[in-house]
């Protein structure tokens, strides 16, 4: 994702980046017009996946003029049909205030709905909000619980988040077994990949 693919280091080396889905609509340049034709057609018929696809194109300017406000409108239609991708995408825009007034509370509600469908990206997003107290009470324990759920599904950002919390003695961290082998701890020498990631995120802080 181009326009929404950045990651902002907003607090203590943790960030809330855009997470792409494996099935995200990303056609080659020659197929964008064809894809848009069908996304528009089916989105207007109420297809939640097409509504998400059209919102994705509008958010990124793929084949159309980039328009966050219209992206919000189509993501909302998708989210209202309990499409977890639409819920996550709309939550992300609420969090950043792109195309809609920034509202951490709405972001939290939408992340929670998508997380209720076992969406690892939304689980991480909700944990991030709890860790920082954005739209929800600040609670490292609850943040760790959500990070654990996402990490157990293999989301690397959540595993890195747990490592960061471990290094700072925050939250009840569960043993993920083999899934946690790539995580770092407070005993790291600074040479592990996870620790390098955190150092890079720290560099993004204003």
C-alpha angles and dihedrals in degrees: 000000000000114000094032098033098096124108120216119206095220103159138013097333093304118115140182106228128176109267114210119219119229088237096045111141104255108148123178116266092261091054100045095091092049092046092049091051091058096039090054092046096048095036090058088050089057102258106157095206091051090047089055090047092051091047089051091053092048093048091053102033092240105166092336137063109281108256121169094185092057090043088056091051094053095040088053092053089051093045092050087061090056094254103160093208091054090047093050093046093048091047089052092053091047089051093052097034093236112158091346137054111280108260120169091184092059090044089054093049092051094044088051092052092050091043087054085064090054094255104165093204091055091045089056091045092052091047090051091054092050091047091055099031093241110159091338134059112285105254123158092190094057090042089055091050091055093043088052091053092051093042091052087060090054101258103156096203089059091049089051090048091054090049091053091050091048091052089054096041093245128148133350104293116201126216106253094186113208091359090064098050093101093052122106129225137202088270094064119125093220094257099098121101092241093055091048089055091054092048089053091049090049088056089060093061113111 
